[in-house]
Amino acid sequence: MSEYGDQELVKDCLNGNTEAFGELIDRYQKPIFNVALRFVNDYDEAQDITQTTFVRAFERLAGFRSELKFFSWLYRIAVNEALNTVKRLRTKEELTEIAGGTPTPEESLCRSELETNIEEALMELQIDYRMAIVMRHFADLSYREMSFVLDIPVKTVKSRLFSARRLLCDILMQRGILAYE
């Protein structure tokens, strides 16, 4: 079944084949979890958000419009669940980035310090700006996908992302992490 596209799996699931939805979970569980983790910085909360996202998606699958990308639709549900969790927790927590490869100890230390500074700076941003940075730079969504997820025009996405980057840069410059060039 793994050779099927998302649209075919959705159709199979709507026709009663729940294993098809299991395949969609297998495909997207990790990216949804990573997005949730970046919003809440709590492993258990991220797992809860991920699970709730798939439950909501399954419940709303009949309303999925086939002209949309399934992942974008699912991502929007995940963002909404994460925002609900952030509101519920009402705390500012660090965002984490999953580092790849095997760096040297020195590289690890430098990278860790930089990530910590960036994560702390991200947490100072308003949630709308933080979401823009996370979606574009951590989840690699296109402007169009971000527009769909946030339910705002592409121009607004670009403007928000530009402002978010400037604010983040200003924070990092105030901390002496970045130098003005």
Summary of the structure (lengths in Angstrom):
residues: 181
radius of gyration: 18.0
end to end distance: 52.6
largest distance: 59.1
contacts: 519
relative contact order: 0.10
helix: 74%
strand: 0%
